[in-house]
C-alpha cells in the first residue's frame, strides 16, 4: 500500500547532479500554480489514502512559497518531508519551518569539494561545505526536525568513507543508493558515472563499519530503486 506522495514541485534545480533521474526534460510548461498546488494537497489529504507528503524537485526550495505549502500540508493532517540539496537552507529557515516540517532529507555524496564538483553537486563550482552541513544538522536537532541523509554512489565517490561525517551529523536515517539509469532522464553519458554492484556493495560495507547504532542504515541497489517508485503525472484537468 502506498502511503507517501512524492510531490515534485518543480524541475528547476541550481545543481546539476549527473546521476539525477528527476530532471523531467520531457515535461513542458511551468507546472501547477500555487493555488493549484494547494488544491492538490487538499484533495490528497481529503482522500484519506496518504499519511505523508514529501516535497521534491528539481530543488523544491527554489519554489518561493515552499514554506506555505509545507505549513498547509501540515494543517490538513500530513506528515511532512522535503528532499533538498541544502543550498538554500540555513539555521533561521529551519527554525521558522520546524513547527510544520517533520523530516528534512539532505543529499550528501562526498566530503571532498572537488568530488562534488565532478558529480555536479554544486552551484557555480561552490558545493556545500562540511560546516554548512553541520549547521543544517545542528538546526534540525535544536528544533526537533528529523534529519535524513541520502547518498548516491557513483564512479566519483565509490571509494570514499563518509561514516565519520554521518556520525557527526546524527541523522535518524542514512540511505545509500546506487546511481541508477532511467531512460529519458539521465541516460546520456550515464556510463561515465555508473558504478557496478560489487563496488556499490563495497561502499556500503565499508561505510556501515563504525556507524552509530542510533542511525538507521539503509541501502538500495538498482533493482530495488526501479521497483520501489511509481511515477505518475497529474494534469491541470484533474481540477
C-alpha positions as CSV (number, residue, x, y, z in Angstrom):
1,X,0.0,0.0,0.0
2,X,1.4,3.4,-1.0
3,X,1.2,5.8,2.0
4,X,3.6,8.6,0.8
5,X,3.1,11.1,-2.0
6,X,6.3,12.5,-3.6
7,X,5.2,15.9,-4.9
8,X,7.7,17.1,-7.4
9,X,7.0,20.8,-7.3
10,X,9.5,22.0,-10.0
11,X,12.0,20.6,-12.4
12,X,14.3,23.6,-11.8
13,X,17.5,23.0,-9.9
14,X,20.6,25.0,-9.1
15,X,22.7,21.9,-9.1
16,X,23.4,19.6,-12.0
17,X,24.0,16.1,-10.4
18,X,24.9,13.8,-13.2
19,X,23.1,10.8,-11.6
20,X,19.8,12.7,-11.1
21,X,16.8,10.9,-12.6
22,X,14.3,13.7,-11.8
23,X,15.2,16.2,-14.5
24,X,11.8,15.9,-16.2
25,X,13.2,17.1,-19.5
26,X,10.1,15.6,-21.3
27,X,7.7,17.9,-19.4
28,X,7.0,21.3,-21.0
29,X,5.4,24.3,-19.3
30,X,5.6,25.9,-15.9
31,X,3.6,23.3,-14.0
32,X,0.9,24.0,-11.4
33,X,0.3,27.4,-9.9
34,X,0.5,28.0,-6.2
35,X,-3.3,27.8,-5.8
36,X,-3.4,24.6,-7.8
37,X,-0.7,23.1,-5.7
38,X,-2.6,23.9,-2.5
39,X,-5.8,22.5,-4.1
40,X,-4.0,19.3,-5.0
41,X,-2.7,18.9,-1.4
42,X,-6.2,19.4,-0.2
43,X,-7.5,16.7,-2.5
44,X,-4.8,14.3,-1.5
45,X,-5.5,14.8,2.2
46,X,-9.3,14.5,1.7
47,X,-8.8,11.1,0.0
48,X,-7.6,9.7,3.3
49,X,-5.2,7.3,1.4
50,X,-1.9,9.0,2.2
51,X,-0.1,9.6,5.5
52,X,2.9,11.6,4.4
53,X,3.7,14.1,1.7
54,X,7.3,14.6,0.5
55,X,8.2,17.8,-1.3
56,X,10.8,17.2,-4.0
57,X,12.0,18.6,-7.3
58,X,14.2,19.6,-9.0
59,X,15.1,21.6,-6.0
60,X,11.9,22.4,-4.0
61,X,13.4,25.3,-2.1
62,X,13.6,27.2,-5.3
63,X,9.8,27.5,-5.1
64,X,9.3,30.8,-3.4
65,X,6.2,29.6,-1.5
66,X,7.6,26.3,-0.3
67,X,7.1,27.2,3.3
68,X,3.4,27.9,2.8
69,X,3.0,24.6,1.1
70,X,4.6,22.7,4.0
71,X,2.5,24.6,6.5
72,X,-0.7,23.9,4.6
73,X,0.1,20.2,4.2
74,X,0.7,20.0,8.0
75,X,-2.6,21.8,8.7
76,X,-4.6,19.2,6.7
77,X,-3.0,16.3,8.6
78,X,0.0,15.2,6.6
79,X,3.3,14.2,8.0
80,X,5.6,16.5,6.0
81,X,9.0,15.9,4.5
82,X,11.3,17.7,2.0
83,X,14.3,16.4,-0.1
84,X,16.8,19.1,-0.8
85,X,20.4,19.8,-1.8
86,X,20.6,22.1,1.2
87,X,21.9,25.1,-0.8
88,X,19.0,27.4,0.1
89,X,18.6,26.3,3.7
90,X,20.0,28.0,6.8
91,X,19.6,27.9,10.5
92,X,16.8,30.5,10.5
93,X,14.8,28.8,7.8
94,X,14.8,25.5,9.7
95,X,13.8,27.3,12.9
96,X,10.9,29.0,11.2
97,X,9.6,25.9,9.4
98,X,10.2,23.5,12.3
99,X,6.6,23.5,13.7
100,X,5.4,22.2,10.4
101,X,8.2,20.1,9.0
102,X,8.8,16.6,10.3
103,X,11.7,15.4,8.1
104,X,14.4,17.2,6.3
105,X,16.4,15.0,3.8
106,X,19.7,16.3,2.5
107,X,21.8,14.9,-0.2
108,X,25.4,14.3,0.9
109,X,27.6,12.5,-1.7
110,X,31.1,13.4,-0.7
111,X,33.2,15.3,1.9
112,X,35.5,16.4,-0.9
113,X,34.6,19.6,-2.7
114,X,36.4,18.5,-5.9
115,X,34.4,15.3,-6.0
116,X,31.1,17.2,-5.5
117,X,32.1,19.4,-8.4
118,X,32.7,16.3,-10.6
119,X,29.4,14.9,-9.6
120,X,27.6,18.2,-10.3
121,X,26.6,18.6,-6.7
122,X,27.3,22.3,-6.7
123,X,26.2,25.8,-7.8
124,X,28.8,27.7,-9.8
125,X,31.5,25.4,-8.5
126,X,30.5,26.1,-4.9
127,X,29.4,22.8,-3.2
128,X,28.1,22.8,0.3
129,X,30.9,22.6,2.9
130,X,31.1,20.3,5.8
131,X,30.4,23.3,8.0
132,X,27.3,24.1,6.0
133,X,26.1,20.5,6.6
134,X,26.8,20.7,10.3
135,X,24.9,23.9,10.6
136,X,21.9,22.3,9.0
137,X,22.2,19.3,11.2
138,X,22.5,21.5,14.3
139,X,19.4,23.4,13.5
140,X,17.4,20.2,12.9
141,X,18.4,18.8,16.2
142,X,17.8,22.1,18.0
143,X,14.2,22.5,16.7
144,X,13.0,18.9,16.5
145,X,13.1,18.3,12.8
146,X,14.2,14.7,11.9
147,X,17.3,14.7,9.7
148,X,17.8,12.2,6.9
149,X,20.8,11.8,4.7
150,X,20.7,10.5,1.1
151,X,24.0,9.4,-0.6
152,X,24.2,8.3,-4.2
153,X,27.1,6.1,-5.0
154,X,28.7,6.7,-8.4
155,X,32.1,6.3,-10.1
156,X,33.2,9.5,-8.5
157,X,32.7,8.6,-4.8
158,X,32.5,4.8,-4.6
159,X,35.9,4.6,-2.8
160,X,35.0,7.2,-0.1
161,X,34.2,6.7,3.6
162,X,31.6,9.1,4.9
163,X,30.9,7.4,8.2
164,X,32.8,9.9,10.4
165,X,30.8,12.8,8.9
166,X,27.5,11.0,9.1
167,X,28.1,10.2,12.8
168,X,28.8,13.9,13.4
169,X,25.6,14.9,11.6
170,X,23.5,12.4,13.6
171,X,20.6,11.7,11.1
172,X,18.0,9.3,12.1
173,X,18.4,7.5,8.8
174,X,21.1,7.3,6.2
175,X,20.0,5.9,2.8
176,X,22.7,4.9,0.3
177,X,21.6,4.4,-3.3
178,X,23.3,3.1,-6.3
179,X,23.4,5.5,-9.3
180,X,20.5,4.3,-11.4
181,X,19.9,4.8,-15.1
182,X,16.4,6.0,-16.1
183,X,15.7,6.2,-19.8
184,X,15.0,9.8,-21.0
185,X,16.2,11.3,-17.7
186,X,19.9,10.6,-17.0
187,X,20.8,8.1,-19.7
188,X,23.0,10.5,-21.7
189,X,26.6,9.8,-20.5
190,X,25.4,7.6,-17.7
191,X,28.2,5.1,-18.4
192,X,30.7,7.7,-17.3
193,X,29.3,7.8,-13.8
194,X,27.8,4.3,-13.3
195,X,29.2,2.0,-10.6
196,X,28.8,-1.8,-10.6
197,X,27.1,-3.8,-7.9
198,X,30.4,-5.1,-6.5
199,X,31.8,-1.5,-5.9
200,X,28.4,-0.4,-4.6
201,X,28.3,-3.3,-2.0
202,X,31.9,-2.5,-1.1
203,X,31.0,1.2,-0.4
204,X,28.0,0.1,1.7
205,X,30.1,-2.5,3.7
206,X,32.9,-0.1,4.3
207,X,30.6,2.7,5.4
208,X,28.5,0.6,7.7
209,X,31.5,-0.3,9.8
210,X,31.6,2.2,12.7
211,X,28.2,3.7,12.0
212,X,26.4,4.8,15.2
213,X,23.7,2.3,16.3
214,X,21.3,5.2,16.6
215,X,21.4,5.7,12.8
216,X,19.2,3.5,10.6
217,X,21.4,2.3,7.8
218,X,19.5,1.6,4.5
219,X,20.9,0.6,1.1
220,X,19.1,0.4,-2.3
221,X,20.7,-1.0,-5.4
222,X,19.4,-0.5,-8.9
223,X,16.7,-3.2,-9.0
224,X,15.3,-2.1,-5.6
225,X,15.2,1.5,-6.7
226,X,13.5,0.7,-10.0
227,X,10.9,-1.5,-8.2
228,X,10.2,0.9,-5.4
229,X,8.9,4.0,-7.1
230,X,5.8,4.5,-9.1
231,X,5.8,7.6,-11.4
232,X,2.6,9.4,-12.3
233,X,1.6,12.7,-13.7
234,X,-1.2,14.9,-12.6
235,X,-2.6,17.4,-15.1
236,X,-4.5,20.7,-14.6
237,X,-7.6,19.0,-15.8
238,X,-7.8,17.0,-12.6
239,X,-9.4,20.1,-11.1
